[in-house]
Amino acid sequence: EGVNEWSTSAMEKVLNDEYLNRRTGSNLCYKAGSNTTEACPDWETIGIRDAARNMISSVKWNIGSTQGSNNLSIITAKYMYKMERSSYNGKQCSGGSDCNDKVDRTTTWIGKVGLMYPSDYGYAVGGDVREVCLGKTMNSYNSDNCMTYDWIYDNRFTQWTMTPMSNSSYASYVYYIYSSGYVNGGYTHDPRSIRPTLYLASSVKIVDGSGEVGDPFVLSLN
């Protein structure tokens, strides 16, 4: 049913191989639970192009979790930012059939393509509601217009993050941004949407564009 360790996940392998290198590969992708497979997307069409690939840095990503069993009543953006960089991992359960995997957990990973953090969603809120929302827990971002003024929010999809969610009974939970606007957790094998995320090299410069939807930034290595 999957484990919440990003460094060994099938998604990490696909994003940092077929997607990053724009190649077909095995052309089989995992589909939900029980390790069933289906045809992959057309990576040679939608993968990262050569010019863009050269702009991406390999960096250390923080994949820490909250301490002990998750408590949604305290997960503000500030709290999650701290926990994502903590030494706590996603396997803090003490027993049960969903806690018996043999996968070692890590709290950092070095690579090029990852996913967003819960805190990215938390801090992406803007407008007049920003101060109010940053004082709220992210599992209540579906109130006070927080999700409405959050540029990451998309009511069409429930989106993965790469942050494991600690639980007293499970070692296969990660944080999701739900299509209804709040943050909570769910199984790693659930079929959810992703937004590949990366860090640009320090040599990349903005050479044109305002960053608006109709006028995107144009980047150059020199």
N, C-alpha and C positions, 0 to 999 in steps of 0.2 A: 504493500500500500504506500510505500515511499517513506523517506525520512526527511527531516528538516535541516539537512546539511548541504549548503549551496555548493561547496567545492566538489562534491561527488554526484551532483544532480545531473539528470539527462538534459535539462534545460541549459545548464552552464556549458555542457559539451557542445550542444547545437549552436548556441549563440556565439561561442568562441571558436567554432570551426566552420560549419557550413554557412552560417549567417555572416560572420566576420570575413571569411575568405571567398564568399560569393560562389559557392560550389555545391553541387548536388549531394555529394557524400553517399550515404547508404539509401537516401530517399525514403527512409522509414522513421516516423516519429512516434513517440509514445502518446497514447490517448487515454486520459483519465486513469482509473485504477486497474489493477491486475496485469499491468505491463502489456496491454494490448497495443497494437500499432496501426497506423494509417499512413497514407502518403503524405510526405512533408510538403510545405509550401515550396514555391519555385524560388529557391534561394539564389539561383543565377540571375533572376530578374529583380528580386526585392532585397537581396543582400547588400552589404556595404561595398561601395565602389572603390577602385584602387586609390583614387585621389583622396577620398575621405578616410580610407584605412590608414594612410600615412600620417594623418593628423591625430590619431588616437594614441594615448599613452597607456602603458601597462602600469598600474598603480596598486597600492594596497587598499583593499576595501574592508570596511569593518562590518562584521556579521555577528556581533554580539546580540544578546537577548535581554529580556527583563529578568530580574532576580526572582527565583521561586515561581510559584504558580502565578500566571498573569493576573493582574488586577486592573481591569479596564477603567476603573474610577480614578486612576492617577496618570494615565498616559497622555499628558499634554505633549505638544511638539518639543518643548524644552526637555522634558523628562525622557522622551524617546530618543532624542539626539544623544543624550548622555548614555543611555542603555545600549544603543547601537555600537558604542565604542567601549563597552564594558568587557569584563572577563567572563561574564555569564554566557553560557551557550544554550542551545535549544533543547537539550536533553537533561531535564531536571526532575523527571518522574522517578518513582521508586519501585514500580512494578506494573504488572499487567501485560496483556498480549501485545499492546502497542508500544511497549517500552523495552522490548527485548532484542532490538537490532544490535549489531556488532560494529556499527559505523562510528569511528572516532569523530567527535565534534570539534570544530575550530571556531575561533572568533575573528580571524582575519583571512583574507584570500587575495592573492595577487593575480590580476588578469586585466583584460581590456573591456569586455562587455558584461555588464551586470544588470540589475534592476534597481528601481528607485527604492528609497527608504520610506517608512511611515512618516518620519520627520520631514521629508521633502514635501509630502502632501500637507502636513501641518503648517509649515512655514510658507507655503505657496498662496495662502489666503491674502487678499489685499483689500483695498477700498476702505470705507469708513468702519467696517466691521472687524478689521484686522486685530486691533487691540483686544476687543472682546473675545474673539475666537482663539487667540493665542493663550488666553486665560482659561479656556475650556479644555476638556478632554476630547481627544479626537473621535471617540465613539459617540460623541454628541455633535459632530460637525454637520449633521443633518438638521440643525436648528440655528436660529439667529443669522440665517443667510450665509453661514460659513462656507458651505459647499458651493453656493451660487457665485461667490467671489474668489473661488479657488481655481486657478487655471489648470490644475492637474485633474480636477474632477470631470468625469464623463458619465452621464446617466445611462449610456448604452452598455457599459461594461463594468464588471467587477474585476479589479486589477490586482495582480500579484505585487508583492514587494519581495526583497531578498532577505528580509529579517525574520529569523525563526521566532516562534511564539512559545515560550515556556508554559508547561501545563503539568499538573501533578499526576495526570493519567496518560498523557500522550507525548510522543516524541516525533510527531509528524505534522505539527501545526506550523503555519507561517501567517504573517499578518497580511490581510487583504484590505484594499480600499473598495468598499462595496458600492454598487451602482446607485444605492440610495443615499450615499454621501458620508457614511460613518466608517470608522476603522474597527475591525475585529479580526478574528483568526479563522482558519479553516485548514482542511487537509491539504497536503502537498499534491495529492493526486486529483484534486478537484479541477475541472476544466475552466480555467480563467484566462483573462486577457493579460498581455504583457506590454510594457514599454521598454525596449532595450535602452540602457543608459550607459554613458561613457564619459571619460574625462579627456579633454583636448590637451594636446601637447602645449608646453609653454611658448613654443615658437609660432603658434597659430595666431594670426591677426585678423581682426574684422576690417575688411577693405571697402565694404559698401553695405547699404541697407540700414533701416531703422529698427529692425526687430519686430515690426508690426506684422500681422497676419498677411497683409497684402504686399509687404515690403521686407522680406526676410533678410537676415544678415548674410552677407557673402564672405566666406572665409578663405584665407590663403596661408600657406606655410611660410611665406616670406613677405 
